Amino acid sequence: MKVKVKFIGAFRDAAGVKEAEINDVKNIRDLFSALVKRFGEKLKKEMFDPKTNRLLDWVFVSLNGKTVRLPDDFETSLKDGDVVIIYPPLAGG
């Protein structure tokens, strides 16, 4: 099973890539763990509080175009071909 992950803004900078395919993850929680293992401390620092290891408030995720509320929906199931976008708050004007 493959999930495509797209990184926006600071998350792209921290990961060093625009997108990646991640294999064998069953939910959003597993995906985040796999991302930290693959991309390391720089990405982890963008996503998690270093003191509490809790997800930071400015991490937003969409799954196939629908917003995933974190951390409430960490257990949201993933399936082959899903597209996850990780992005910071967006401002417009």
N, C-alpha and C positions, 0 to 999 in steps of 0.2 A: 504494500500500500504506500502510495506517495502523496504527500501534501505539498503544495507550492506555497511558499511564504514570500511575500513582498515586503520590503522594508522602506519606510518613508522617513525623510528628514534625518534627525540625529541617530535614529536606529539604523539607517542605511550606512551612515558614517561609522558607527560602532561595529557593525557586522563586516563592513568592507565590501559588501556586494548589494546589488539592487534586489536580487531574489535568490532563493535557494529551494531545493527540493529536499524534504525530510522524509525518511522512511520509517515505517513501523511505529507510529504514535497513535494512541487510541483516543486522546482527548487534548484539550488546550493545555492542561497542566503538563502532560507528557511532552507536548510540543515545546513549551517554554524550557523545560529541563533539557531537551535535546538541543535547542538553540544555544543555551548557555554552554553546554558541553562542546558544541561545534565551534562557536565563535568566541568563547572565552570571557574573560573578566571585563573587557571594555563594553561588551553588550550587556553583561550582567549589571554593571554600574549604571547603565542608562535605564534599566528596567526595574531594578530592585533596590530598596533602601539598604545600605550597607550595615546599618545597626540592627534592623529588625528582620531583614531578608523578605520583607513584604513588598508586593508589587507597588510601584509608585503610581500616584493618582493620574499622572499625565501619559500613561500608556493606554492607548486605545487600540482595539482589535475589531476587525470585521471578518466574518466568515461567509464567503460566497455573497458578498454585498450586504450582509445584515450585521448590525452592531452586536458584539458580544459584550455583555456587562461583566467587567472584572472587578473584584475577584469572584463575584457570585457565580458566574458561569464557567469557572475553571474546568468543570467536569463535562462540558459540552463535547459530545462525541464527534470524531472526525472520521471521514471515509476517503477512499481513494479518489483522487482528482479534486479534492477540496482546495480552495484558494483562501489563504489567510493573509490579511494585510495588517501590519503593525505600524502604527503612526502616532505622532504627537498631536496635541490639540491643533486644530486648523483655525486660522483667522482669515476673515475676508473683509472686503470693504468696497 
